[in-house]
């Protein structure tokens, strides 16, 4: 029986073919890896709908979308820290977790401060351009007279000389006029109101003395 010989392929030729195949795979991965993915486009569309944004993006960022502030906007997209506090029972926000942001944040300044905001804007560290009116709190939490009666026996605000001040019945002065509920009751932190109230007083009464002439005749 006649045996058929197998022709050997030179090793250098085999290595060359393998290298060409590897280069083709690398080139293909590079081309498809640089192309925009469908997932990225879908994410942008979802955020647009959630925030009430315009689908038009700024020219310097093809993936950014514009933002138009509305009372029903999804604030958690940017204000994640504040949003997370609603799930923390140790914060005041946790107690008010059923309320939307717009229940307390009603000031018209919000539409102005968000005017140039896009999805590419730097995420704020904390809220700066909004305030909560005292009347908003009192809509649910009785009135100052009733609150003052309930806190009449508290000694939270006691100065270094033993003087006690009712936190809901502060002396009527121009400095005290700017104090509101949220000056002491911080919504989005777990810091105790006893500490925030004391810190507020000490920010003006540096010697921890509330009454004038206690130290100086």
N, C-alpha and C positions, 0 to 999 in steps of 0.2 A: 504494500500500500504506500502510495506517494504522500509524504508529509509536506504540508504547506508551511513555509516559514513566515513568521510574523516580523514585519518590518518595524524596527525600533525608531521612535521619534526622538530626536535629539533633546536633551534636557533643557538646553537654552531656549529652544522653540516653545516648549511647554510652559516655562516660566514666563515667557513673553506674552503668551495667550492669557495666562492667569492675571497678569498685571493689567492687561487691557480690560478684562472683565471687571476687575476691582475699580479701575478708574471710571468705567461707565456707571457702576453702582453709586460711586461717590458723587459724580456729576448729577445723577438723577436725584439723589437725596438733597443736594444743595439747591437745585432748582425748585423742588416742591417745598422744601423747608422755608424758603424765603417768601413764598406766596402767601397772601392773606388767607387765613382759614375761615371756614364757614362758621365755626363756633364763635370766633371773635366778632364777626358781623352780627350774629344772633344776639350776643350779649349786649352789644351796643343798642340794638333795637329794643331789647327788654328794658334796659335802663331808661331809654327815651320814653317809653310808655309809662313806666313807674313814676317818673319825675315830671311828666308833662312837658318834655323838652321838644325843641325843634329838631328834626332829623339832620339839619344842616350843620356840618362841623367846621370849626375854624380852619383856615388854610394851612396853618403851621402844624396841625395835628390831624391827620386824616381819620383818626379813630375817635376823636373827641366829639361830644355833642353839647349843644347849648342848653342852658337851664333857665326855665321861666318859673319863678316862685309862685306857688299856689297854696291855699290853706290845706289842701288835701295831698300835698306833695309827700313823697317818701323821704323824710329827713334822715333816716338811718343810712342812706347811701353815702353821706358825708359825715354826719354826726353820730358815728358808731358808738362812741363812749357814752354819750347821753342816752342813746337808744338801749344800750346794754343795761343801764341803771334801772330800767323798768322791770327787769327780771331779778333785781336785787332787793330783797325784802328789807334790808337794813337802810335803804335810802328812802327819802320822801317820794321819789318818783315811783318806787316799787309799790307804795301805798296807793298811788294814783295811776296804776298801770292800765286801767280801762279807759283812760282819757287820751284823746289824740293831742299831739303837740299844740295844735292851734287853739285848744281850750285855754291855755295859759299865755301862749305867745301870739298875741293879737295885734301887736304894734305894726304900723304901716312901714316902718323902717326896713322890715325884712325884704320887701320887694325891691328896695333900693340897693341894699347890700349884696343881693344876689344877682344884680343886673348883668355883671360881666362874668359870672361864674360859668364854667364848663366842666365836663367830666374830667378834664385834664388839670383843673385848678388844684392848688395845694390844699390838702384837707386841714381844716382849722383844728387847733388844739383844744380850744374851749369857746363857748359862746361869748361874744363881745358886743355885738350890735343889736341886742334885744333886751328888753326888760319886761318884767311881769308887774302889772299894776296891782296895787293893794286891793282895789275894788274887785278884781278878778278872784282873789282869794276869799274875800268876805262874802262873795255870792254864795259860797257853800259853808264857810266857817263863821257863821253868826256875825257879830259886830264887835268892835273894839271894847265896848262897855262890858259885854258878856265875857269876853276873853280876859279882861282885866280882873273881873270878879273871880274867875276860875284860877288865876295865877297870883292872887293876892298874897298867898302864904308862901310863895316860892322864894328861895334864897339864892337862886342861880346867880343873880347880879348883886354880889356883895363886894364892896371895895376893901382896900387895905385897912381902912379905919373902922370897918364894921357897918358902914352905911348900906342898907338894902334898898334896891330899886325894883319896882314891879316892871317887868319887861314889856307889858302891854299897857302901861300907864306912865310913860316917860314924861318928864317935865316938858312943857311946850316951849321950845326954843327954835331958832332958825336952823341950827345944826340937826336937831332931832326931826325936823319937818321932812327931811329927805330920806329918813329911815322908813323902810317898808317891811312887809312880812318876809320877803326873800332876802333881806339884809342879814337875817339870823337863820331862817329856815332854808338851807341850801338843798335844792331838790335832787340834784344828780350826784351827790357824794354821800358817803356813809358817815361823814363827820358829825359828831353829836351836836345838837343845837345848843347845849350848855356851853360848849367850847366856842362855837361860832359867835354866840351872843357876847360872851366875855371878850373875845378878840375884837369885836366891833367897838365895844366901849373903850377898850384900851387903845384903839387906834387914835382916839382923841384925848382920852384921859390917861396920858402916858405914865403918870405916877400911881395909877390904879386907885385914884381918889375921885369920886363922882361929884362931890360938893365943893364949890368955890370957898375959899377962906378956911378950909379944913386944915390946910398946912400954913397958909399965910394970913395974918391979921390985916 
